[in-house]
Amino acid sequence: MKVKFNNLFLQNKPILEDSKKIFVNTFKNSKFVFGSEIDKFEKNFSKILGSNYCVSVANGTDALIIALKCLGVKYGDEVITSAHTWVSTAGAIVAVGAKPIFVDTDKFFSIDPDKIEKKISRKTKAIIPVHLYGQSCDMDKIIKIAKKNNLKIIEDCAQAHLSKYKNKYLGNFGDVGTFSFFPAKNLGSIGDAGAIVCKKKNLYQLLKRYKNHGSIKKNIHETLGINSRMDSIHAAFLNKKIKYLKKFNSRRNKIAKIYYSKLKDNKDIELPHLRIKSKHTFHQYVIKVKKNRDRLIQYLTKKNIEVGIHYPKMVINLKPYKKNINKKEFKNCLKYENLILSLPIHPFLTYKEIFFICKNINNFFKK
Ligand SMILES: Cc1ncc(COP(=O)(O)O)c(C=O)c1O
């Protein structure tokens, strides 16, 4: 048996027939940029999330950059974020001229809220909590800190489509929530795409302008801006695929439950901790392998089971960011760097495959 880490073909297959129509329609009406599919997607996405406004953009990294720009983050400012994230979060901060200030993580792989305050300086303008792997950060504590210190909050929800904290969808807690629809995400398109959601109308108008050269009306450019528009073909595709998001997320949760039950007695691994009053959507199912992680990977690979590491190096260990990092401040995430292992959890994984994965992980440690 060969177990793939992900299967994008099966996740997109329900839209295969419609895809032909989408392409032909786009070709015929020639609305490649803007148009009714974009408007419809922005409505659909804000409706499913319960947000007031949604602005579609070209990808999740631009979503972060545009959000930072429109919230007034500029050269010389500092932005606090997690040391355990995809490199984009840090890259977006640097792209607006600000400095990323990293904070260690907690056992949930989220920014540790108890370590945030000592990193705040006069230059700090915002916090970017990253809801990594599909699980919420401790938003109550983060909101309290942000309010006390007059900081903006940008929730990086690239991996957390329809994840919840206290019964409310992520993206609705901060000033903005940013999303990625990169193909492998829980809601993935057929290429790069992204979105920003927000509550306030004036911020919405700024964001909408900024992603289109500072313009809402043709040839009127009231502010600065860039070109980061979602292609309408992505919007048309996502308008179909969004109907499957809840079903796919609930399948991911079912698979996670099986992992918990089949792996719970294995003392050599630590299973993902679930934050109370939050709803995980398991973009990734990440275990901590307490010993011999690399040998386990080799063993699983030999058994034809694909696994992943998200990410093999913490951002603070990457070349552009590692200068002046005090490693003592990052005890947790630097420990996790050597322990984390992502198991397959795409919605089309079969029971036979899940049992095969669990059996092999358990067998490896019995040897
Ligand atoms: C946590 C996180 N932030 C930001 C992004 C950036 O999204 P994109 O790849 O669409 O630019 C990603 C996607 O990979 C991500 O996982």
The ligand as a Gaussian input file, in Angstrom:
#p B3LYP/6-31G(d) Opt

LIG

0 1
 C        0.875000      30.317000       8.443000
 C        0.908000      30.806000       7.032000
 N        0.952000      32.135000       6.808000
 C        0.966000      32.647000       5.569000
 C        0.922000      31.829000       4.457000
 C        1.059000      32.447000       3.113000
 O        0.081000      32.070000       2.205000
 P        0.428000      31.969000       0.633000
 O        1.228000      30.749000       0.424000
 O       -0.930000      31.896000       0.001000
 O        1.141000      33.212000       0.253000
 C        0.856000      30.437000       4.634000
 C        0.762000      29.542000       3.481000
 O        1.543000      28.750000       3.137000
 C        0.857000      29.916000       5.949000
 O        0.819000      28.602000       6.175000

